[in-house]
Amino acid sequence: MKNNANLLNELTKGIWKENPIFVISLGLCPTIAVTSSMTNAIGMGLASMFVLVCSNLIISLIRNIVPNAVRIPSFIVVIATFVTILDKLVQAYMPALSASLGIFIPLIVVNCIILGRAEAFACKNSPIASIFDGIGMGLGFTIALSLIAFFRELLGDGALLGYKIPFFADAPALIMIMPPGGFIVFGLLIALKRNYDLKGKFTK
């Protein structure tokens, strides 16, 4: 039961308590760049989760045989391998998404979330726990991207997932699909989460 509880905690912590965007503030470059539409946000989130889970698993498996002096380069090679596989698969089977996300799929290699979880968690924990950590952090990243994209696409383009929404489509606020709009939504959502967390603490 204790092990199950620990695995559940690893799965859920990335969604709220240690959300990579709203709490740890990692991966902010793709956060602002790809959240002008929900399609791009969901695609980037799922792509990052795939790399997180696979790289966490392999790094956890090899953690005891990799010399400390080449630990980080080894992690980057593992991450880059899965990013390359992902990039080719997306190009082959989802060309529209590949064209839309462009360079941001290859740039997952240098996403701080991926390397950060490899260094902070996967190289110190079991493969199963590392898989759950990758899923949790990937879900948290995907949810955060999707939430930001929801407001940006709705207010800035008057649409959701490419479908026009009555009323919002009549007079969209174009600034919301531009980088300043991304920072505005990002900042407001962080403030709301922080306010909710503080209120929760005060009521305990």
LINRAPE-V36865 format. One record per helix or strand of 3 or more residues. SS is the DSSP state (H for helix, E for strand). FROM is the first residue (numbers start at 1). LEN is the number of residues. If there is no record, write none. Layout:
ss:SS from:FROM len:LEN
ss:SS from:FROM len:LEN
This chain:
ss:H from:2 len:12
ss:H from:28 len:7
ss:H from:38 len:25
ss:H from:68 len:26
ss:H from:95 len:7
ss:H from:103 len:8
ss:H from:112 len:9
ss:H from:122 len:3
ss:H from:127 len:31
ss:H from:174 len:4
ss:H from:179 len:24
